[in-house]
Amino acid sequence: MADSAFFSTLSHEGVLAVRGPDASKFLQGQLTCNLNYLSDAKATLGARCTQKGRMQSSFRILLEGDGCLLAMASELIEPQLADLKKYAVFSKSKLTDESAAWVRFGLQSGDEALSSLGLDLPQDTDSVVRANDLIAIRVSPARAELWVRSEHAADTRSRLAAHLPEGSLNDWLLGQIQAGIGQVVGSTREAFIPQMINLQAVGGVSFKKGCYTGQEIVARMQYLGKLKRRLYRLTLASDALPEPGTALFSPVHGSSVGEVVIAANAPSGIELLAVLQADAAEDGNIHLGTPEGLPLQLGALPYELDSKLETQR
């Protein structure tokens, strides 16, 4: 259903809020993305890293009211709040879990439904439009998120249903996989640096903004390092969905060559994103779980990795 028009509730993610006069200034020194890029009409992907450049979370961030909202895997909200609060003690900013205050819908080919709500969303990825206390974000071609205050969620759902069939969360995640957008979840927390999930290729890393936690490692990898693992799209002939973090193997290697990032059921089998060693991906002999496990087939991503373009933001 990922190629058809539908809407689904994004129940797998929560919302972390950072509000106050210093919210953007504080986050600028903590996140991979450039807060100066944000506006009422622009959102972005981003990540929060350890000092060693390992991602504690990945998210979509936008301005709202007197601060910023970050949508990330629900199980990461509490640990991210605890970690960020350590650094916010001297900042005029307040960090809270606003997951209960928002309901978020994912729309595939849903521009007509958005228009019926007074939201004329531009086609450019990361575009934001606001109307009638609603927020719409273009997250990839033909895909959008709709952010709704919880008290208005039931009415908004009914209005969406008048234009679109309701799909499953799996349908939405399949579209995310096909868009090549990786994501950190609880089981992969601190497993990857941003370039391993191609975050720099989808606008989630700024190489011009200056210092942030983990910046030295991330920048060194971009300019000086040779990235040995990165994100690939694969397919699997199975109906048993592998969990994020499931190891992948190649018979010609003595140990794991990667792990699953995100997976979803597709019309025929399973599609997934995985971080893989480049040499193993080139060999193409990838197996799930063990060297003798089910074989996976490499697919195509909808973007090219181009360091010259990636370093412009």
WOVENLIN-V997036 format. One line per field, one symbol per residue. phi: phi as a letter, one per 40 degrees, with the letter a starting at -180 (. if undefined). A space follows every 10 residues. Layout:
# WOVENLIN-V997036
phi->???
This chain:
# WOVENLIN-V997036
phi->.ccccabacc ccbbbcbbbh dbdccccdcb bcccccccac babacaabbc dcgcccabab bacagcabbb caddccdccc cccccccccb bcabbacbdc cbbbbbbbfb cccccccgbc ccccdgcbbb afgbbbbcba dgbabbcbcd cbccccdccc ccbbccbccd dccccccccg bcacbdcbcg cbcdccbgcc cbgcbbbbcg cacgdccccc cccbcbccba cbbbbacabc cccdgccbbb dcbcadbiac caaacbdbgb babacbcccc cccgbbbcga cbcdcbbcbb ccabcbcccc ccc
